[in-house]
Amino acid sequence: MRLKLGRPDLSAYAARFAVPPATAASPLSVTFLGVATLLVDDGQDAVLTDGYFSRPGLLRVALGRIAPDVDRITRELTAAGVSRLAAVAPVHTHFDHVLDSAVVAERTGAVLVGGRSAANVGRGAGLPEDAVRVVTPGEPLEFGPYTITLVESHHCPPDRYPGEIDAPLRPPAPAAAYRCGEAWSTFLTHGPSGRRLLVQGSAGFVPGALRGYRADVVYLGVGQLGLRPETEIRQYWDETVRQVGAQRVVLIHWDDFFRPLDRPLRALPYAGDDLDVTMRVLGELADADGVRLWFPTVRVPEDAWA
């Protein structure tokens, strides 16, 4: 089989970068900050998924040891206007999700929310125990006006670093030390507005796990999805978007996470994913279901409910 070179051209999907921008009248906004980092903000209180800003280069990840880049974290938090957060919730504990989560939680006074693996990332970074919350899967947790519910999920195959982080993880460390841990479907409900969203950070699923849950908007992770069989891509849509009854879908985890956020985002190379396949199949499904299918614009507060 000939290796497919290059990477998808995002300009082919320019019309889908069309999530309505948030306005002063929006009761809730979501700002995409790369991979599966999402800032959910109502103007008074905010929560964050992941909080991954360091984005070390491929060579460092492959051959060296990685650690949070404090300058990059500071720059991105400042650019997003983030000073306080109620919670930081990694979708799983691979480095491209959890590397900076504990630093962000410490900087913003947030609680780091997740499973045992996320807790050990927090402990390794020196977070006190009252700043770490190990969840019971499916149990709603209150953080100001937000309710966060983590439902057990699976990572999209292949999981290159499987297993749990079973002891405090102190950076710098090899990328392989950031094992997947618990993978989550993350439900957030904003009480004052009644708005509901699902963040599916990895393109894996547990059949039937989301039955009975509802969401207006799904932020749908598609990393590696384009390398899966088409039947599996269609089942993924069934088990996430259709299962929760969403009519709006915003795609995440498609960007090259070895590239810093101060450079234009680009798709992952074909060697690691095939976004063109993903878009062909998901585009057909969205059209058939009457679902709006969008890409988010990085660093822009958006209102997918508008």
Summary of the structure (lengths in Angstrom):
residues: 306
radius of gyration: 17.7
end to end distance: 45.0
largest distance: 53.6
contacts: 1056
relative contact order: 0.19
helix: 27%
strand: 22%
